[in-house]
Amino acid sequence: MNLKVIAFDADDTLFINEPYFQETEQKFCALMSDYLSQQGLSQELFRVEIANLDLYGYGIKGYILSMIEAAMKISDNTISMEIIEKIIASGKELLQKPIVLLEGVEETLTALNGKYKLIVATKGDLKDQQRKLHDSGLGHYFHHIEVMADKQELNYEKLLSRLEIDASEFFMIGNSLKSDVLPVLAIGGHAIHIPFHTTWEHEKINHKVEHPNFKTLEKITDVLPILLK
């Protein structure tokens, strides 16, 4: 491999994210428990969230708006202002969650530092992702931080153009097969999947990935023998 750039996803690859969303969803379901079962509430919230992705994009602020919209739909617009205020408060709590690095992240970045150009390629709200990366203390490892509107082939092609590299020189590491692996392989790059113990439903796929430029590894430090050999 003639690699020049190693890209890392941020959420649930460098630090914990999805468990915080699940915790907030549980709070939402508790607030709305008079209307539907927890499963029914979760399903309706997910439907609203996915319907809003094109408008709001990925991230916590869009999630807060989707929770409010879902509450209004579920209650047939009878939801009290008190519950709306509690939904907003739980969203603000989500925006202030502590940054917890995943095991082996700093060790991996330290080992690769200076040997490749390291970047972050992630989705989400720009301000929130900048906050998380700042608070993580990892920012100094990265040459470039790209907060992408989405992670499809065109988004990666634009990123490679800005980096002035070919796809064959790009190596992506992330926890999502849908966002971090499949589009990168499709344009000719290399990708590593490091599963996290929980995955957002929207990021799941229902087929096995087989490709010569792809591996699934158990933990992030497992990339070191591949990249430092």
N, C-alpha and C positions, 0 to 999 in steps of 0.2 A: 504494500500500500504506500502510495506517495501522498501522505496526509499532511495538510498544512493547518487546518482548523478543527479543533475539537469543541463541539457545542453541547451544552448541558441544558436540559429543561430545568425549570426552577421548582415548581410546586410538586411535592412528593418525589422529587429526584434529589434536590439539594436540601430541602427542608419540608416539614410537615405542613399539609394544607387540607386535604380532603376530610380528615377527621373533624376539623373545625367546622366545615360546612355541614357535616352530618349532625354535629352537636346543635348547630343553629336550627337545622331542620326539625330536630326533636323538640326544640323549644316552640317552634311554629306549630307543630302538631299538638303540643300540650295546650297552647292558647286556643286552638280551633277544635278541640276535642268534642265540643257539643254538637258539631255539624256532621262529621264523618269519622270513620275509623282511621287509625294512623296510616294504614296502607292506602286508603282512599285519599287522604290528605296529601300524602307523599306523591302519589300518582298525579293528582291535579296540579300540585306545585311544579312537578317536573314538566308537565305538558305546557304550562304557562311559561316556564323558564326557557324551554326549547323554542317555543313560538316567538319569544322575544330576542333570541340570539342575534338575528340579523339587524335588529334595531339597536340593542344595547351593547352587543358584543359580550365577551367573557369578562367575568370579574364580580366583585362583591357588590358594587353599586347597582348593577343590573339585577343582581340576585335580590337585593332589598326591594327594588321596585316590583319584581316578579312576586315576591311574597305578599306585598300589599295588594297587587292585582288579584292574586289567587284567593286571598282572604275575602275580597269583595265579591268575586264570582261565587265562591263556596257559600257565602252568607246571603247571596242575592242582594248585595249592597246594604245589608243591615248591620254590618260589623261596627262595633263601637269605636269611638276615637281612642279610648283607653287601650284597646287591643292594637290598633294601628300604631300608637305610640310605643307599645311594647315590642312590636315587630321592628320598628325603626331602631329602638335601643339595642335589640339583639344583633341587628346589622352593624351598628356602630361598634359593638363588642367584637364582632368578627373582624372589623378593620383594625383592631388593636391587639389581636392575639400575639402572644410571644413567638419569636422565631426559634424553632427547635431544629437544629441541624440533624440530618440523618447520619447514621454511623458510617464512618469511613470517608465522608465527603472532604473534610479538610486535608486528611492524609493523601487522598487522591489528587486534589488540586495542587498540593505542595509538590508532589512527585512529578506532575506534568508541567508545572510552571517553568517557563523558559525553554521547554522542549517543543512545544507547539503554541500556536495562537489559540488561547482559550476564550470562548464567548458564552454568553447565556442567550438561548433562544426560547422564549416562553410566551404564553398567551396571558391575557388578563388586563386589568385596569392599569394604565401606565403609572399613575402616582402610587398606587398600592404596591405594585411590583418594585418600583424604585425604593419605597420605604422598606420592604422586606429584605431586599438585597443590601441596603445600607445597614439595617439592623443586624443582618446575619454576620457582618464582618468579613464577607467573602469578596467584596467588590474589587479589592486590589489584585485579585488573581485574573481578572477578566479584561481583555483588550476591548471588548465591545459587548453591550447589552442590548438585545433586540426584543422589544415587547411587541408581539405580532398580533394583528387583528384576528388571524386564524392561522392554522398550520396545515395548509394544503399545498399542493405542488407549486402553484404560482407564487405563494408566499415565500417558500424556500428558494425558488429561482431568483426572486428579487433580492433576497438576502445574499445569495452567492454572488450576484452581480455587484452588490455594494462591497462585498469582501474581495472581489476581483479574483475569484478562484473557480475552478471547475468542480462539478459535483463529485468527481472521483477523489478530490482532495478534501472532502468534507465528511466528518464523522460525528453523528448525532447520538447522544446518550439520554434516555428518558424512560419514564414509567408507562407511557401510553403507546400501545401498538398503533392505534388509529392516528394519533397526531405526531408522534416522534419517530415512528418507524416507516409505516407504509408510504407516505409521500416522499420521504428521503430516498427510499429504495427505488421508487418509481422514476426519480430523476437521475439515478445513477450514483447516489451517495452510499455511505456505509452507516449502519445503525445498530445500536445495542439497546436491548430492552432489559430494564431492571425493574421487575414487578414490585409494586407497593402492596401492602396487605389489603388495601381497599381501593376501589376504583370507581369514579363517577360513572353512572350508567351510560351517559352520552359518549364516553371514551372507550366503551367495550366493543369488541368485534366478535363474530361467531365463527371464525375460521382460523386455521393454523397458518402461520407465516413460515415459508421456506424460501431462502434466498442465499446465494453465496456470500453476499455482503452483510449478512445478518446473524446475530447471536443473541440468545437470552442468557443473562448472567444472574447469579443469586444476589450479589451485592456489588456496590460501586467500585470497591477496591479490586474486583476481579478484572477490571479493564486494564490494570497496570501491566500484567504480563503480556497483554496483546499490544499495547501502545509503546512499551519500553523495551521490547525485545530487539 
